[in-house]
Amino acid sequence: MLAPVLARLQAVPGVASARVDSSGRFFWLTVRAAAAAPAVAALALEVLGPGSRTLPQAQGEAQLTAHRHGDPWLAGNEVMTLSFVESRLLSVRIAAEAQRRTGALPEQREELAEAIRLELFSAMERVHAEGGRGSSGWIYQEWPVIAAAAAERCAETIPRDLRLRLAGLLPELLAR
């Protein structure tokens, strides 16, 4: 989860602000004093761990240009937005695949997408409130329970036979 990472980066001495791009791959640090930038970068790389690196100047400038053109870069108190966007995209993608595999009607697909979204939002809010997880892989472990709850949410609007097929199918639709 990105909020705890941003909090750790924000706590690095000399960091004025820390932001992350919407992919969660790039971090943008503003330092309090330009002269301290190399030391701050070294500490930030320790926080980010193995495999992290400082972008070459041209790549960094390209990232900032994209930001000036509207690419969102989020602070710690804004990263829940990414989880909500991801949840919406997942719910639509998974419901569409479920429809394709089961022959569900378009209105049933929409009902399922909304049920998945609600369950994903709930899970994301809980995980954020708990301080996040060390890896994004947590969603795969929790998905079967989330999927079952989403299928159950459709109990009043989707026929039982289709709902049972969905309950059996949904756990496999979020694969690593």
C-alpha positions as CSV (number, residue, x, y, z in Angstrom):
1,M,0.0,0.0,0.0
2,L,1.3,3.4,-0.9
3,A,0.2,5.5,2.0
4,P,2.6,3.9,4.5
5,V,5.5,4.2,2.0
6,L,4.7,7.9,1.4
7,A,4.6,8.4,5.2
8,R,8.0,6.8,5.6
9,L,9.4,9.0,2.7
10,Q,7.8,12.1,4.2
11,A,9.6,11.3,7.5
12,V,13.0,11.2,5.8
13,P,15.0,14.3,7.1
14,G,15.1,17.0,4.4
15,V,11.9,15.9,2.6
16,A,9.4,18.7,2.2
17,S,6.8,16.6,0.4
18,A,6.4,13.1,-1.1
19,R,4.1,12.1,-3.9
20,V,3.4,9.0,-6.0
21,D,2.2,8.7,-9.6
22,S,-1.0,6.8,-10.4
23,S,0.8,3.6,-11.3
24,G,2.5,3.5,-7.9
25,R,5.9,3.1,-9.6
26,F,7.4,6.6,-9.4
27,F,7.9,8.7,-6.3
28,W,8.5,12.5,-6.4
29,L,10.3,14.0,-3.5
30,T,10.6,17.7,-2.9
31,V,13.6,18.5,-0.7
32,R,13.9,21.4,1.7
33,A,17.4,22.4,0.5
34,A,18.7,21.6,-2.9
35,A,22.2,21.0,-1.5
36,A,20.8,18.2,0.7
37,A,19.2,16.4,-2.3
38,P,21.9,13.7,-2.7
39,A,21.7,12.7,1.0
40,V,17.9,12.8,0.9
41,A,17.9,10.6,-2.2
42,A,20.2,8.1,-0.6
43,L,17.9,7.9,2.5
44,A,14.8,7.6,0.3
45,L,16.3,4.8,-1.7
46,E,16.9,2.9,1.6
47,V,13.2,3.4,2.5
48,L,12.1,2.2,-1.0
49,G,14.4,-0.9,-0.7
50,P,16.2,-3.1,-3.2
51,G,15.6,-2.4,-6.9
52,S,14.7,1.3,-6.4
53,R,16.7,3.9,-8.2
54,T,16.8,7.6,-8.9
55,L,15.7,8.4,-12.4
56,P,18.1,10.0,-14.8
57,Q,17.4,13.7,-15.2
58,A,15.7,13.4,-18.6
59,Q,13.4,10.7,-17.4
60,G,12.6,12.6,-14.2
61,E,11.8,15.8,-16.2
62,A,9.6,13.7,-18.5
63,Q,7.6,12.6,-15.5
64,L,7.2,16.1,-14.2
65,T,6.1,17.3,-17.7
66,A,3.4,14.7,-17.7
67,H,2.3,16.0,-14.2
68,R,2.1,19.6,-15.6
69,H,-0.2,18.2,-18.4
70,G,-2.5,16.6,-15.9
71,D,-1.0,13.3,-14.9
72,P,-2.0,12.9,-11.2
73,W,0.7,12.6,-8.5
74,L,-0.8,12.0,-5.1
75,A,0.2,12.7,-1.5
76,G,-0.3,10.2,1.3
77,N,-3.7,11.6,2.2
78,E,-4.8,11.2,-1.5
79,V,-3.7,7.6,-2.3
80,M,-7.0,6.1,-1.3
81,T,-8.1,7.5,-4.7
82,L,-5.9,5.0,-6.5
83,S,-7.4,2.1,-4.6
84,F,-10.9,3.3,-5.5
85,V,-10.0,3.7,-9.2
86,E,-8.4,0.3,-9.2
87,S,-11.5,-1.2,-7.5
88,R,-13.8,0.3,-10.1
89,L,-11.7,-0.9,-13.0
90,L,-11.4,-4.4,-11.5
91,S,-15.1,-4.6,-10.9
92,V,-16.0,-3.8,-14.5
93,R,-13.3,-6.1,-15.9
94,I,-14.3,-9.1,-13.7
95,A,-18.0,-8.6,-14.2
96,A,-17.5,-8.5,-18.0
97,E,-15.5,-11.7,-18.0
98,A,-18.1,-13.3,-15.7
99,Q,-20.9,-12.3,-18.2
100,R,-18.8,-13.7,-21.1
101,R,-18.4,-17.0,-19.3
102,T,-22.0,-17.4,-18.0
103,G,-24.1,-15.6,-20.6
104,A,-25.5,-13.3,-17.9
105,L,-27.6,-10.4,-19.2
106,P,-26.2,-6.9,-19.4
107,E,-28.2,-5.7,-16.4
108,Q,-26.9,-8.7,-14.4
109,R,-23.4,-7.8,-15.4
110,E,-24.0,-4.3,-14.1
111,E,-25.5,-5.6,-10.9
112,L,-22.5,-7.8,-10.4
113,A,-20.0,-5.0,-11.2
114,E,-21.6,-2.8,-8.5
115,A,-21.6,-5.6,-6.0
116,I,-17.9,-6.3,-6.6
117,R,-17.1,-2.6,-6.4
118,L,-18.8,-2.3,-3.1
119,E,-17.0,-5.2,-1.7
120,L,-13.6,-4.1,-3.1
121,F,-14.2,-0.5,-1.7
122,S,-14.9,-2.0,1.7
123,A,-11.8,-4.2,1.6
124,M,-9.6,-1.3,0.4
125,E,-10.9,1.0,3.2
126,R,-10.2,-1.7,5.8
127,V,-6.7,-2.3,4.6
128,H,-5.9,1.4,4.4
129,A,-7.3,1.9,7.9
130,E,-5.1,-1.0,9.1
131,G,-2.0,0.8,7.7
132,G,-1.7,-1.2,4.5
133,R,0.1,-4.4,3.6
134,G,3.7,-5.1,2.8
135,S,2.7,-6.4,-0.7
136,S,-0.1,-5.8,-3.1
137,G,-0.5,-9.6,-3.2
138,W,-2.9,-9.4,-0.2
139,I,-5.8,-8.9,-2.7
140,Y,-5.2,-12.3,-4.2
141,Q,-5.4,-13.9,-0.7
142,E,-8.6,-12.1,0.2
143,W,-10.3,-12.2,-3.2
144,P,-12.2,-15.5,-2.6
145,V,-14.0,-14.0,0.4
146,I,-14.5,-10.7,-1.4
147,A,-15.9,-12.6,-4.4
148,A,-18.3,-14.7,-2.3
149,A,-19.6,-11.5,-0.6
150,A,-20.1,-9.9,-4.0
151,A,-22.1,-12.9,-5.3
152,E,-24.2,-12.8,-2.1
153,R,-25.0,-9.1,-2.6
154,C,-26.8,-10.1,-5.8
155,A,-29.1,-12.5,-3.9
156,E,-32.2,-10.4,-4.6
157,T,-31.6,-9.4,-8.2
158,I,-29.8,-12.4,-9.9
159,P,-31.5,-15.8,-10.1
160,R,-30.1,-18.4,-7.7
161,D,-28.7,-20.7,-10.4
162,L,-26.7,-17.9,-12.0
163,R,-25.6,-16.6,-8.6
164,L,-24.3,-20.1,-7.7
165,R,-22.4,-20.3,-11.0
166,L,-21.0,-16.8,-10.4
167,A,-20.0,-17.8,-6.8
168,G,-18.0,-20.7,-8.3
169,L,-16.5,-18.7,-11.1
170,L,-15.6,-15.3,-9.4
171,P,-12.7,-16.6,-7.3
172,E,-10.7,-17.7,-10.4
173,L,-11.3,-14.4,-12.2
174,L,-8.7,-12.5,-10.2
175,A,-5.5,-14.4,-11.0
176,R,-2.0,-13.5,-10.3
